[in-house]
Amino acid sequence: MNTIKITSLFVLVLYVFNAKSQDVILSQPLESPITLNPANTGAQYDIRSNLNYRQQWRSVTDPFTTVMASADSKIISSNRSSSLGLGLFIMNDRAGGAHLNTFLGGVNIAAKVPISNSQNISAGIGTAFMQRHIDYSALSWDKQYDGLVYNPGLSSGEQMSNERTNNIDLSTGVQWSYGKGATTLSSNDNFGVQVGVSVFHLNKPNLSFDYNDKSYMRFVLHSTLSYGIKNSNMQISPSFIAAFQGPSKMFYGGALVKYKLQESSKYTDYVLARMLNVGTFYRFGDAIVLMTQLEWGQFAFGISYDINTSSLTRVSSGRGGFEISARYMPMKSGVSSRLL
């Protein structure tokens, strides 16, 4: 095989080997909030929907493609600001030449309880159906080389009977939120922070196609802060995420700088708020993430690009992958921007 095919096979084998110890990673994880933490479900907004599309490693092998979609909403709300939220999500991840496909579809439910005028605690649980599939016929094996050329008609000599697995996947999480509004309509000195912990694969579903090889549980710690620079049109929003899954660890941190292009009308819904967000993040030992996002009233559109910093740089020339996100979140009249 030539160098490209060898490299492609190496990347695929590496991915399959690590599938047990590391889940799909997004470069815009905050734009998929209910898959980051079930406690995020319906906790703050009447309705919210998110879409994420990610493609990576096209420069090395067949691209790895991930699509996520979610929607969540309050379903019960009391006069004391307690609420119950419901969310639905799906995820489809396709990896490499073997078409290793993982589908996840589930439902979250979360409750939010205020502990003061500016603080609340939320807790959530999630249940999902997970299906994994691999296409062995798309792989090439050494026994299919007849000494001169590759012959796909030859037997691989491998005994692999199961191409599909089905499992139930359970998750849970808690989150603390604090928010302080602006002192005046124009001061822009609002402040907010969220800190959460979530756990995925509580039941350790089996991931192997032929053996009993259970998934490691994944533990996630995340924190986001939003700080308005007083008497300006700018906000700074740093965030940090740490994930631990078996022997794998992931640390992700950085910040968005948000510039308010236009205030929304305090009296009608005809003039919508607009914000331009630009940021840089670093996934430690893996990639630098450059991101920009436009928030326009009820909608937000973001795009990011990964620049590889890992050993994969030798074959990818730093070209990691791109990711786009879209959000729809109706806002009440007079609300110029969300706190977090």
C-alpha positions in Angstrom: 0.0 0.0 0.0 1.2 3.6 -0.6 1.8 6.1 2.2 -1.6 7.6 2.0 -3.4 4.3 2.4 -1.1 3.3 5.2 -1.7 6.6 7.0 -5.5 6.2 6.5 -5.5 2.7 7.9 -3.4 3.9 10.9 -5.8 6.7 11.7 -8.8 4.4 11.4 -7.2 1.7 13.7 -6.3 4.5 16.2 -9.9 5.7 16.2 -11.4 2.3 16.7 -8.9 1.5 19.5 -9.7 4.8 21.2 -13.5 4.5 20.7 -13.9 2.8 24.0 -12.0 5.4 25.9 -13.1 8.7 24.3 -16.4 10.0 23.0 -17.0 12.4 20.1 -15.5 15.8 20.8 -16.9 19.1 19.5 -15.0 22.3 19.1 -18.1 24.3 20.0 -19.4 22.2 22.9 -21.4 25.1 24.5 -23.5 25.1 21.3 -24.7 21.6 22.2 -25.7 22.4 25.8 -27.9 19.4 26.6 -25.3 16.9 25.4 -22.7 18.7 27.6 -24.8 18.3 30.7 -28.4 17.0 31.1 -28.9 19.6 33.8 -28.9 22.2 31.0 -32.2 20.9 29.6 -34.9 23.5 29.6 -33.4 25.2 32.6 -33.3 28.8 31.5 -35.2 29.3 28.2 -38.8 28.6 27.1 -37.5 26.9 23.9 -34.1 26.4 22.3 -32.8 24.3 19.4 -29.3 23.6 18.4 -27.6 22.1 15.3 -23.9 21.1 15.0 -22.0 19.8 12.0 -18.3 18.8 12.2 -15.9 17.3 9.7 -12.3 16.5 10.4 -9.2 14.8 9.0 -10.2 15.2 5.3 -6.6 15.9 4.5 -5.5 12.5 6.0 -8.1 10.0 5.3 -11.9 9.6 4.6 -13.4 12.4 6.7 -14.8 11.9 10.1 -18.2 13.5 10.2 -20.4 14.3 13.2 -23.9 15.8 13.2 -25.8 16.7 16.3 -29.3 18.2 16.8 -31.2 19.0 19.9 -34.3 20.9 21.2 -35.3 21.6 24.7 -38.0 23.6 26.5 -39.7 24.3 29.8 -42.7 22.1 30.2 -43.7 23.1 33.8 -42.9 26.4 35.5 -44.0 27.8 38.9 -44.4 31.3 40.1 -41.3 30.9 42.2 -39.2 30.3 39.1 -38.9 26.5 39.7 -39.2 24.7 36.4 -39.1 21.3 34.7 -37.5 21.0 31.3 -37.6 18.3 28.6 -35.1 17.9 25.8 -34.6 15.6 22.7 -31.3 15.0 21.0 -29.8 12.9 18.2 -26.2 12.4 17.1 -24.7 10.6 14.2 -20.9 10.1 13.9 -19.3 8.5 10.8 -15.6 7.6 11.0 -13.2 6.7 8.2 -13.1 4.2 5.4 -14.7 1.4 7.4 -17.8 3.7 7.9 -17.7 3.1 11.7 -21.1 4.7 12.5 -22.4 5.7 15.9 -26.0 6.8 16.3 -27.4 8.2 19.5 -31.0 9.4 20.1 -32.3 10.3 23.5 -34.4 12.3 25.9 -33.4 14.4 28.9 -35.4 15.8 31.7 -34.2 18.4 34.2 -35.5 20.4 37.2 -34.4 23.9 38.2 -34.8 25.2 41.7 -33.9 28.8 42.8 -31.8 29.1 45.9 -31.8 32.9 45.9 -32.9 35.8 43.7 -29.7 35.4 41.6 -28.8 31.7 42.0 -30.3 28.4 41.0 -29.5 24.7 41.0 -30.5 22.3 38.3 -30.3 18.6 38.0 -31.0 16.3 35.0 -31.0 12.8 33.7 -30.8 11.4 30.2 -31.7 8.1 28.5 -30.6 7.3 25.0 -30.6 4.5 22.4 -27.2 3.9 21.0 -26.4 1.9 17.8 -23.0 1.3 16.4 -22.3 -0.2 12.9 -19.2 -1.0 11.0 -18.8 -2.1 7.3 -16.1 -4.7 7.2 -16.4 -5.0 3.4 -15.0 -1.4 3.1 -11.7 -2.5 4.7 -8.6 -3.8 2.9 -6.6 -6.7 4.4 -3.1 -8.0 3.7 -4.5 -11.4 2.5 -6.4 -9.6 -0.3 -3.0 -8.7 -2.0 -2.1 -11.5 -4.4 1.6 -10.4 -4.5 1.1 -7.9 -7.3 -2.2 -6.0 -6.8 -5.0 -5.6 -4.4 -7.9 -8.1 -5.2 -11.1 -7.3 -3.2 -12.5 -10.7 -4.4 -10.0 -12.6 -2.1 -11.1 -13.6 1.4 -9.8 -11.5 4.2 -9.4 -14.5 6.4 -10.9 -12.6 9.3 -13.8 -14.0 11.3 -16.1 -11.1 12.2 -19.8 -12.0 12.5 -21.4 -9.0 14.1 -21.5 -5.7 12.4 -24.0 -3.9 14.6 -24.6 -3.3 18.4 -27.6 -1.8 20.2 -27.5 -0.4 23.7 -29.2 1.9 26.2 -27.0 4.8 27.5 -27.7 6.7 30.7 -26.4 10.0 31.9 -26.9 12.6 34.7 -25.7 16.0 35.7 -26.0 18.9 38.1 -25.4 22.6 37.5 -25.1 25.8 39.6 -25.9 29.2 38.0 -25.5 32.7 39.2 -26.6 35.8 37.3 -26.7 39.6 38.0 -28.3 41.9 35.5 -27.0 45.3 34.4 -27.3 48.2 36.8 -29.0 50.4 34.2 -30.4 49.8 30.7 -27.1 51.0 29.2 -24.4 50.1 31.7 -23.8 46.6 30.3 -22.2 45.5 33.6 -24.1 42.2 33.8 -22.3 39.2 35.2 -23.1 35.5 35.1 -21.4 32.2 35.8 -22.3 28.5 35.4 -20.5 25.5 36.9 -21.6 22.0 36.2 -20.7 18.3 36.6 -22.1 15.6 34.3 -21.5 11.8 34.0 -22.2 9.8 30.9 -22.4 6.0 30.3 -23.6 5.3 33.8 -24.6 1.8 32.8 -21.3 1.2 30.9 -22.8 -0.1 27.6 -21.0 -2.7 25.6 -19.2 -1.2 22.6 -17.6 -4.2 21.1 -19.0 -5.9 18.0 -17.8 -9.4 19.0 -16.7 -9.3 22.6 -17.9 -7.9 26.0 -16.0 -4.6 26.1 -17.8 -2.1 28.2 -17.5 1.7 27.8 -15.8 3.7 30.5 -17.9 6.3 32.2 -17.2 9.8 31.2 -16.9 12.6 33.8 -17.2 16.2 32.7 -16.5 19.4 34.6 -17.5 22.6 32.9 -17.6 26.3 33.7 -18.6 29.4 31.8 -18.5 33.0 32.8 -20.0 36.1 31.1 -18.8 39.5 32.1 -20.0 42.8 30.6 -17.4 45.5 30.4 -19.1 48.5 32.0 -20.4 51.3 29.8 -19.2 49.5 26.6 -20.6 47.3 23.9 -18.4 44.4 24.8 -18.6 41.2 26.9 -16.0 38.6 27.7 -17.0 35.0 28.1 -14.3 32.5 29.1 -15.1 28.9 29.5 -13.3 25.7 30.5 -14.2 22.0 30.1 -12.4 19.0 31.6 -13.4 15.4 30.6 -12.1 12.1 32.0 -12.9 8.8 30.4 -10.9 5.8 31.4 -7.2 6.5 30.5 -8.2 9.5 28.3 -8.3 13.1 29.4 -9.5 16.2 27.6 -8.9 19.8 28.7 -10.5 22.6 26.7 -10.4 26.3 27.5 -10.5 29.8 26.0 -12.7 32.8 25.6 -15.1 34.6 23.4 -15.1 38.4 23.0 -18.6 39.5 22.3 -19.3 42.9 20.6 -22.8 44.3 20.6 -23.5 45.6 17.1 -27.0 46.7 17.9 -29.4 46.8 20.9 -32.9 45.4 20.6 -35.9 47.6 21.0 -37.2 47.9 24.5 -40.7 48.4 23.2 -41.2 46.2 20.1 -39.8 43.1 18.4 -39.0 44.8 15.1 -35.5 45.9 16.1 -33.4 42.8 17.0 -30.2 42.6 18.9 -27.0 41.8 17.0 -23.7 40.6 18.4 -20.5 39.5 16.8 -18.4 37.0 18.8 -14.8 36.1 18.1 -12.7 33.7 20.2 -9.8 31.3 20.5 -9.8 28.0 22.4 -7.2 25.3 23.0 -7.8 21.6 23.3 -4.7 20.7 25.2 -2.3 18.5 23.3 -4.6 18.4 20.3 -5.7 21.6 18.5 -6.1 25.3 18.5 -9.7 26.3 17.8 -10.5 29.6 16.0 -14.2 30.6 16.3 -16.5 33.3 15.2 -20.2 33.6 15.7 -23.0 36.0 14.8 -26.0 36.4 17.0 -29.0 38.0 15.3 -32.1 38.2 17.4 -33.4 34.7 17.9 -30.7 33.1 15.8 -27.0 32.4 16.2 -24.6 31.0 13.6 -21.0 30.0 14.4 -18.1 28.5 12.5 -14.8 27.2 13.9 -11.6 25.7 12.6 -9.2 23.3 14.3 -5.4 23.7 13.7 -3.7 20.5 14.7 -1.0 20.7 17.3 -0.7 16.9 18.0 1.6 14.3 16.4 -1.0 14.0 13.6 0.4 17.4 12.3 3.1 15.4 10.5 0.5 14.0 8.0 -2.3 16.6 8.3 0.0 19.7 7.9 -2.0 21.3 10.7 -5.3 21.0 8.9 -7.7 19.5 11.5 -11.3 20.2 10.6 -14.1 22.7 10.6 -17.4 22.9 12.6 -20.5 24.9 12.1 -23.3 25.6 14.6 -26.8 27.1 14.5 -29.1 28.1 17.3 -32.7 29.2 17.4 -33.9 30.7 20.7 -36.9 33.0 20.9 -36.3 36.0 23.2 -38.9 38.0 25.0 -39.4 41.6 24.0 -36.9 44.0 25.7 -34.2 41.4 26.2 -31.1 42.5 24.3 -28.9 39.5 25.0 -28.7 36.4 27.1 -26.7 36.5 30.2 -24.9 33.3 29.5 
